[in-house]
Amino acid sequence: MIRLGVNIDHVATLRQARQGIEPDPVAAAVIAELSGADGITVHLREDRRHINDRDVAILRRTIRTRMNLEMSVAAGIVAIACKIKPDQATLVPEKREEITTEGGLDVLRAEKRIKEVTAKLKRSGIIVSLFIEPDKCQIEAAKRTGATHIELHTGKFANARPKSQVERQLTLLSEAAKFAKMQGLHVNAGHGLNYWNTQLLLEKIPDVEELNIGHSIISRAVLVGLDKAVREMKEIIDRYCV
Ligand code: PXP
């Protein structure tokens, strides 16, 4: 089975557009789970531009599947994660000026800090996943940190044009997934996945364990409803489950 982690950050983005109380990401998490989501993903950013402290605290108590907290290695955020205890923490790079996460973690450069944070989170009983580029050196470094999972960054694949570049990115992802599995790592993937390119990805890397998908599902939900949007993505993924 390939798990679908529904990233509900952009439900909170809409709420923050008026700095009000609706739509509530907690309600969205419940609907996503009832519609077949295997997990709920949220990114508690240092600038709290969408998901906030209240959200993660209530989500922890209401999520019935799996809570995956995307987070930076900043001390304040790590302290919150250790208190909240999500099922899984995905460490991501974070820059204030970026519109969304722009690339994978440079584990080679920040290996010492990532290792410390990984150990701390693991001591709190949290599974640690590192969001990285499909690159052998980054995978080897990820393994050295003690993390048991990686999430391959699919953003370059999602943005690739023309077809030859799409093929190239798929090959990189497929080779990286195989290499990571040989290292004993669990392989997740995400970023920029939608109702078209997810099929392409799964044809090449059917043995991925979890896909984290946000923007495309929430965008579709605005037009057709969250229930239908999640079910349709789940149907696509289930076609590739062995
Ligand atoms: N995975 C990670 C690590 C991310 O940072 C994000 C964006 O928050 C996603 C998956 C989901 O990306 P998208 O919203 O493009 O589906």
Residues whose N, C-alpha, C, O or C-beta is under 5 A from the ligand:
A	BS01	PXP	N7 H43 V92 T101 F131 G190 H191 G192 L193 N212 I213 G214 H215 S216
